[in-house]
Amino acid sequence: MVDENTRPPEAQTPAGAESDTGDLKRKATAKGVPNILGQFGKTKPEAKDRTVDQVRVSDGALASIIGLSAHEVPGVVGMAPASMSEGLRRLLGARQVDEGVVIEHPKGEKHADVDLHVVVAYGVNIPVVADSVRERVKYAALHYAGITLDVVRVRVVGVSRG
């Protein structure tokens, strides 16, 4: 068995020093790494191409915010389906808070036009309820989602005994 004390003096290395074969192995390993990293590094996008600190609210989330805020107005009994698919969903028993809300973005993603299909309670002043819904929905969209509603059309499609 050969240990440091029995090796010939030319094979011994000072304490803390590496042998030549260890340096060669380390250089060979280090030599291959930059090539691999270089290939992957080229595909990364530049830092100036990325947008930072930008929040985007989806139309589904905005429709939920608008639907919930419209339900908060006194005199609103509920929302009516705005399309055949929403009507089918309602028949199957899957009501959603975004029912009766149609969103369009004609001026970009920070501005929107909204159509609301609401059912009001019998005996309420419909123009006053519609104005209240319009104001409440504009406030909620701006303060909760950061989106300005340019046009809010409130369509009263039914009256109920709420």
Backbone as JSON, one array per atom type, in Angstrom:
{
  "sequence": "MVDENTRPPEAQTPAGAESDTGDLKRKATAKGVPNILGQFGKTKPEAKDRTVDQVRVSDGALASIIGLSAHEVPGVVGMAPASMSEGLRRLLGARQVDEGVVIEHPKGEKHADVDLHVVVAYGVNIPVVADSVRERVKYAALHYAGITLDVVRVRVVGVSRG",
  "N": [[0.85, -1.17, 0.0], [0.55, 2.21, -0.81], [1.35, 5.3, 0.55], [1.46, 8.86, 1.38], [3.89, 9.11, 2.72], [5.46, 7.02, 1.8], [5.75, 7.41, -0.91], [7.81, 8.26, -3.71], [10.01, 11.15, -3.61], [9.69, 12.88, -5.85], [7.04, 12.53, -6.63], [5.56, 13.49, -4.59], [3.55, 16.21, -3.44], [3.49, 19.61, -2.32], [1.76, 20.57, 0.73], [-1.64, 21.47, 0.29], [-1.34, 22.08, -2.4], [-2.27, 21.33, -5.78], [-2.23, 18.45, -7.86], [-0.74, 17.91, -11.12], [-2.35, 16.4, -12.8], [-4.88, 16.75, -11.67], [-5.29, 19.49, -12.15], [-5.47, 19.46, -14.93], [-7.78, 17.96, -15.34], [-9.64, 19.66, -14.17], [-9.43, 21.92, -15.81], [-10.3, 20.89, -18.25], [-12.95, 20.34, -17.67], [-13.92, 22.91, -17.03], [-13.47, 24.09, -19.44], [-15.41, 23.04, -21.16], [-17.82, 24.0, -20.11], [-18.29, 26.85, -20.62], [-18.94, 26.76, -23.36], [-21.36, 25.36, -23.42], [-22.95, 27.04, -21.8], [-22.76, 29.32, -23.32], [-24.26, 28.7, -25.59], [-26.87, 28.51, -24.54], [-27.11, 31.03, -23.4], [-27.39, 32.8, -25.53], [-29.98, 32.58, -26.39], [-31.59, 33.8, -24.54], [-33.83, 36.5, -23.83], [-33.09, 39.97, -24.19], [-32.6, 42.27, -21.48], [-33.76, 44.76, -21.85], [-35.9, 44.25, -23.5], [-37.92, 43.16, -22.02], [-40.96, 43.73, -20.22], [-41.55, 45.33, -17.19], [-43.14, 45.35, -14.02], [-45.85, 45.47, -14.86], [-49.29, 45.13, -14.93], [-51.86, 43.13, -16.05], [-55.3, 42.88, -16.54], [-57.56, 40.36, -17.08], [-60.31, 39.9, -19.4], [-62.25, 38.25, -18.36], [-61.86, 38.46, -15.58], [-62.35, 41.19, -15.28], [-65.03, 41.26, -16.09], [-66.17, 39.8, -14.02], [-65.7, 41.53, -11.83], [-67.24, 43.71, -12.64], [-69.81, 42.54, -12.79], [-70.24, 41.77, -10.11], [-70.17, 44.28, -8.85], [-72.39, 45.5, -10.0], [-74.43, 43.97, -8.93], [-74.45, 44.91, -6.33], [-75.9, 47.23, -6.25], [-78.79, 48.75, -4.97], [-82.0, 47.63, -5.88], [-81.37, 46.19, -8.11], [-82.06, 43.05, -9.17], [-80.91, 40.89, -10.43], [-78.77, 39.53, -13.04], [-79.18, 39.23, -16.56], [-78.91, 36.73, -19.11], [-76.61, 37.46, -21.7], [-76.12, 36.31, -24.11], [-76.71, 33.45, -26.26], [-75.17, 31.31, -25.42], [-74.68, 31.93, -22.74], [-77.29, 31.8, -21.83], [-77.78, 29.08, -22.16], [-75.93, 28.04, -20.36], [-77.11, 28.96, -18.01], [-79.51, 27.52, -18.02], [-78.5, 25.0, -17.56], [-77.79, 25.24, -14.99], [-75.5, 26.53, -14.15], [-74.72, 29.27, -12.95], [-73.03, 32.37, -13.18], [-70.95, 35.05, -11.96], [-70.24, 36.82, -13.89], [-72.24, 36.88, -15.69], [-74.31, 38.31, -18.17], [-72.67, 40.44, -18.83], [-70.98, 42.22, -21.23], [-68.0, 42.91, -22.81], [-66.03, 45.22, -24.61], [-63.11, 46.37, -26.36], [-62.48, 48.98, -27.9], [-60.64, 51.1, -27.91], [-58.15, 50.26, -27.04], [-56.38, 48.36, -24.47], [-56.58, 49.55, -21.93], [-58.9, 50.94, -21.84], [-62.43, 50.52, -22.05], [-65.61, 49.44, -23.37], [-68.82, 48.72, -22.1], [-71.57, 46.52, -21.96], [-74.41, 45.96, -20.07], [-76.76, 43.62, -18.94], [-79.48, 43.73, -17.13], [-81.79, 42.78, -14.51], [-84.38, 44.31, -12.86], [-85.95, 45.23, -9.74], [-89.47, 45.15, -9.14], [-91.26, 48.18, -9.03], [-89.24, 50.03, -8.54], [-87.47, 53.04, -9.4], [-86.54, 53.01, -12.54], [-84.7, 54.54, -14.29], [-83.11, 55.81, -12.31], [-81.97, 53.63, -10.96], [-80.52, 52.53, -13.08], [-78.67, 54.6, -13.59], [-77.3, 54.54, -11.15], [-76.16, 51.98, -11.28], [-74.48, 52.33, -13.48], [-72.65, 54.29, -12.52], [-71.54, 52.94, -10.28], [-70.33, 50.71, -11.48], [-68.43, 51.91, -13.17], [-66.77, 53.09, -11.23], [-65.84, 50.8, -9.83], [-64.46, 49.36, -11.86], [-62.4, 51.14, -12.49], [-61.05, 51.56, -10.01], [-60.53, 48.99, -8.97], [-59.55, 47.43, -11.09], [-58.15, 49.12, -12.72], [-59.0, 50.04, -15.18], [-60.48, 52.18, -17.48], [-63.8, 52.85, -18.05], [-65.35, 53.79, -20.86], [-67.86, 53.84, -22.18], [-70.86, 52.83, -20.78], [-73.47, 50.81, -21.09], [-76.57, 50.25, -19.83], [-78.86, 47.84, -19.91], [-82.08, 47.21, -19.29], [-83.6, 44.3, -18.98], [-85.62, 42.96, -17.82], [-88.2, 42.81, -15.3], [-88.68, 42.06, -11.95], [-90.2, 40.5, -9.05], [-88.43, 40.7, -7.02]],
  "CA": [[0.0, 0.0, 0.0], [1.39, 3.39, -0.96], [0.78, 6.52, 1.09], [2.3, 10.02, 1.11], [5.21, 8.94, 3.3], [6.23, 6.01, 1.08], [5.93, 7.78, -2.3], [9.09, 8.9, -4.0], [9.93, 12.6, -3.41], [9.23, 13.62, -7.03], [5.6, 12.36, -6.74], [4.89, 14.2, -3.5], [3.25, 17.63, -3.69], [3.38, 20.33, -1.06], [0.42, 20.62, 1.31], [-2.52, 22.5, -0.28], [-1.16, 22.23, -3.84], [-2.95, 20.31, -6.58], [-1.34, 17.75, -8.78], [-0.92, 18.33, -12.51], [-3.5, 15.7, -13.38], [-6.09, 17.4, -11.16], [-5.45, 20.74, -12.88], [-5.89, 19.14, -16.28], [-9.18, 17.57, -15.29], [-10.43, 20.84, -13.86], [-9.42, 22.77, -16.99], [-11.12, 20.26, -19.26], [-14.35, 20.53, -17.27], [-14.23, 24.33, -17.14], [-13.43, 24.46, -20.84], [-16.66, 22.65, -21.78], [-18.97, 24.71, -19.55], [-18.65, 28.08, -21.32], [-19.58, 26.46, -24.64], [-22.76, 25.02, -23.15], [-23.62, 28.25, -21.34], [-22.8, 30.25, -24.44], [-25.38, 28.35, -26.46], [-28.12, 28.86, -23.88], [-27.11, 32.46, -23.13], [-27.77, 33.55, -26.71], [-31.42, 32.52, -26.62], [-32.31, 34.59, -23.54], [-34.15, 37.85, -24.3], [-32.36, 41.07, -23.55], [-33.32, 42.88, -20.35], [-34.53, 45.91, -22.31], [-37.09, 43.78, -24.21], [-38.93, 42.72, -21.05], [-41.72, 44.76, -19.52], [-41.49, 45.08, -15.76], [-44.16, 46.04, -13.22], [-47.04, 45.71, -15.64], [-50.37, 44.24, -14.53], [-52.95, 43.06, -17.04], [-56.51, 42.27, -16.01], [-58.25, 39.67, -18.16], [-61.7, 40.28, -19.58], [-63.05, 37.45, -17.43], [-61.75, 39.07, -14.25], [-63.05, 42.48, -15.34], [-66.46, 40.97, -16.13], [-66.58, 39.41, -12.66], [-65.72, 42.75, -11.02], [-68.39, 44.51, -13.08], [-71.02, 41.85, -12.39], [-70.4, 41.86, -8.66], [-70.49, 45.65, -8.46], [-73.76, 45.78, -10.42], [-75.33, 43.31, -7.97], [-74.45, 45.66, -5.08], [-76.79, 48.39, -6.34], [-80.17, 48.45, -4.56], [-82.96, 47.65, -6.98], [-80.96, 45.2, -9.1], [-82.39, 41.7, -8.71], [-79.94, 39.96, -11.01], [-78.31, 39.79, -14.4], [-79.8, 38.37, -17.56], [-77.93, 36.24, -20.08], [-76.38, 38.37, -22.81], [-75.99, 35.55, -25.34], [-77.32, 32.12, -26.22], [-74.32, 30.41, -24.62], [-74.95, 32.23, -21.33], [-78.62, 31.26, -21.55], [-77.63, 27.63, -22.03], [-75.26, 27.82, -19.07], [-78.08, 29.2, -16.95], [-80.43, 26.39, -18.02], [-77.8, 23.86, -16.98], [-77.61, 25.49, -13.56], [-74.18, 27.1, -13.85], [-74.75, 30.74, -12.95], [-71.74, 32.96, -12.92], [-71.07, 36.47, -11.63], [-70.02, 37.63, -15.09], [-73.39, 36.72, -16.59], [-74.94, 39.56, -18.58], [-71.67, 41.48, -19.03], [-70.29, 42.14, -22.52], [-66.9, 43.88, -22.79], [-65.32, 45.48, -25.87], [-61.96, 47.26, -26.21], [-62.22, 49.67, -29.16], [-59.58, 52.1, -27.79], [-56.98, 49.69, -26.37], [-56.69, 47.51, -23.33], [-56.83, 50.32, -20.71], [-60.23, 51.53, -21.98], [-63.4, 49.5, -22.46], [-67.04, 49.72, -23.44], [-69.49, 47.6, -21.43], [-73.02, 46.36, -22.0], [-74.92, 45.19, -18.93], [-78.14, 43.17, -19.08], [-79.9, 43.58, -15.74], [-83.19, 42.62, -14.12], [-84.6, 45.19, -11.71], [-87.09, 44.91, -8.89], [-90.7, 45.86, -9.46], [-91.57, 49.34, -8.21], [-88.12, 50.95, -8.41], [-87.31, 54.01, -10.47], [-85.56, 52.35, -13.42], [-83.59, 55.42, -14.68], [-82.22, 56.05, -11.16], [-81.2, 52.39, -10.75], [-79.57, 52.4, -14.2], [-77.59, 55.56, -13.34], [-76.51, 54.03, -10.03], [-75.37, 50.85, -11.79], [-73.44, 52.9, -14.35], [-71.61, 54.93, -11.69], [-70.88, 51.92, -9.45], [-69.51, 49.87, -12.35], [-67.28, 52.73, -13.58], [-65.89, 53.22, -10.07], [-65.21, 49.5, -9.54], [-63.51, 49.02, -12.92], [-61.24, 52.02, -12.4], [-60.31, 51.42, -8.77], [-60.13, 47.61, -8.7], [-58.86, 46.84, -12.23], [-57.34, 50.12, -13.41], [-59.5, 50.19, -16.55], [-61.47, 53.24, -17.62], [-64.96, 52.49, -18.87], [-65.8, 54.96, -21.62], [-69.31, 53.72, -22.42], [-71.54, 51.78, -20.02], [-74.86, 50.72, -21.49], [-77.36, 49.42, -18.92], [-80.07, 47.4, -20.6], [-83.0, 46.56, -18.37], [-84.26, 43.27, -19.8], [-86.7, 42.34, -17.09], [-88.62, 43.32, -14.0], [-89.02, 40.92, -11.13], [-90.73, 40.86, -7.74], [-87.25, 40.73, -6.17]],
  "C": [[0.89, 1.23, 0.0], [0.67, 4.56, -0.33], [1.76, 7.66, 0.85], [3.72, 9.84, 1.64], [6.07, 7.95, 2.5], [6.41, 6.35, -0.39], [7.3, 8.37, -2.52], [8.95, 10.42, -3.91], [9.41, 13.35, -4.63], [7.71, 13.52, -7.19], [4.86, 13.11, -5.65], [4.67, 15.66, -3.89], [3.16, 18.33, -2.36], [1.93, 20.38, -0.58], [-0.38, 21.76, 0.7], [-2.36, 22.67, -1.77], [-1.87, 21.09, -4.55], [-1.93, 19.65, -7.49], [-1.64, 18.2, -10.19], [-2.12, 17.64, -13.14], [-4.82, 16.29, -12.9], [-6.35, 18.7, -11.87], [-5.96, 20.49, -14.29], [-7.37, 18.75, -16.3], [-10.07, 18.78, -15.06], [-10.49, 21.76, -15.09], [-10.31, 22.18, -18.08], [-12.61, 20.45, -18.94], [-14.75, 21.99, -17.46], [-14.28, 24.76, -18.6], [-14.76, 24.13, -21.53], [-17.86, 23.46, -21.3], [-19.27, 26.0, -20.31], [-19.31, 27.82, -22.68], [-21.05, 26.14, -24.45], [-23.52, 26.27, -22.72], [-23.74, 29.27, -22.45], [-23.96, 29.96, -25.36], [-26.7, 28.76, -25.82], [-28.22, 30.36, -23.64], [-27.58, 33.28, -24.3], [-29.28, 33.57, -26.91], [-32.21, 33.34, -25.61], [-32.63, 35.97, -24.11], [-33.34, 38.88, -23.53], [-33.22, 41.69, -22.46], [-34.17, 44.05, -20.82], [-35.8, 45.51, -23.06], [-38.21, 43.39, -23.27], [-39.67, 43.91, -20.46], [-41.79, 44.37, -18.05], [-42.58, 45.9, -15.09], [-45.39, 46.4, -14.04], [-48.09, 44.67, -15.26], [-51.44, 44.3, -15.61], [-54.12, 42.32, -16.42], [-57.25, 41.64, -17.19], [-59.7, 40.14, -18.25], [-62.61, 39.49, -18.65], [-63.04, 38.03, -16.03], [-62.49, 40.41, -14.21], [-64.56, 42.27, -15.36], [-66.98, 40.54, -14.76], [-66.67, 40.62, -11.74], [-66.96, 43.58, -11.36], [-69.7, 43.86, -12.63], [-71.28, 41.93, -10.9], [-70.78, 43.27, -8.22], [-71.9, 46.03, -8.89], [-74.77, 45.14, -9.46], [-75.43, 44.08, -6.65], [-75.45, 46.81, -5.08], [-78.2, 47.99, -5.9], [-81.13, 48.6, -5.73], [-82.6, 46.67, -8.09], [-81.21, 43.82, -8.51], [-81.36, 40.7, -9.22], [-79.53, 40.4, -12.4], [-78.99, 38.8, -15.33], [-78.74, 37.9, -18.53], [-77.82, 37.19, -21.27], [-76.28, 37.63, -24.14], [-76.65, 34.19, -25.17], [-76.48, 31.16, -25.36], [-74.51, 30.66, -23.12], [-76.32, 31.72, -20.92], [-78.59, 29.75, -21.36], [-76.95, 27.27, -20.72], [-76.24, 27.97, -17.91], [-79.08, 28.04, -16.87], [-79.8, 25.15, -17.39], [-77.48, 24.07, -15.51], [-76.27, 26.09, -13.19], [-74.24, 28.62, -13.97], [-73.38, 31.27, -12.58], [-71.92, 34.45, -12.64], [-70.86, 37.35, -12.85], [-71.16, 37.51, -16.1], [-73.99, 38.08, -16.9], [-73.97, 40.7, -18.81], [-70.96, 41.22, -20.36], [-69.27, 43.26, -22.57], [-66.28, 43.98, -24.18], [-64.19, 46.46, -25.58], [-61.68, 47.99, -27.52], [-61.04, 50.65, -29.11], [-58.33, 51.56, -27.1], [-57.38, 48.97, -25.11], [-56.91, 48.26, -22.02], [-58.18, 51.03, -20.73], [-61.18, 50.44, -22.47], [-64.79, 50.1, -22.55], [-67.75, 48.49, -22.88], [-70.99, 47.68, -21.68], [-73.43, 45.48, -20.84], [-76.39, 44.87, -19.16], [-78.64, 42.84, -17.68], [-81.4, 43.35, -15.63], [-83.37, 43.44, -12.86], [-85.84, 44.75, -10.95], [-88.3, 45.74, -9.31], [-90.89, 47.03, -8.48], [-90.41, 50.31, -8.03], [-88.11, 51.92, -9.59], [-86.18, 53.52, -11.38], [-84.44, 53.28, -13.87], [-82.6, 55.69, -13.53], [-81.36, 54.81, -10.89], [-80.15, 52.23, -11.84], [-78.39, 53.36, -14.03], [-76.69, 55.1, -12.2], [-75.62, 52.87, -10.46], [-74.21, 51.37, -12.62], [-72.31, 53.5, -13.52], [-70.83, 53.9, -10.86], [-69.93, 51.07, -10.28], [-68.27, 50.64, -12.82], [-66.26, 52.85, -12.44], [-65.13, 51.92, -9.82], [-64.16, 49.14, -10.59], [-62.25, 49.87, -12.82], [-60.4, 51.73, -11.16], [-59.82, 50.0, -8.49], [-59.3, 47.0, -9.83], [-57.98, 47.83, -12.97], [-57.76, 50.35, -14.85], [-60.6, 51.24, -16.56], [-62.59, 52.76, -18.53], [-65.48, 53.75, -19.54], [-67.31, 54.97, -21.8], [-69.84, 52.56, -21.59], [-73.01, 51.83, -20.4], [-75.58, 49.75, -20.55], [-78.66, 49.1, -19.64], [-80.94, 46.65, -19.6], [-83.83, 45.59, -19.21], [-85.39, 42.58, -19.07], [-86.99, 43.04, -15.79], [-89.11, 42.13, -13.2], [-89.57, 41.39, -9.79], [-89.67, 40.85, -6.66], [-87.48, 40.75, -4.76]]
}
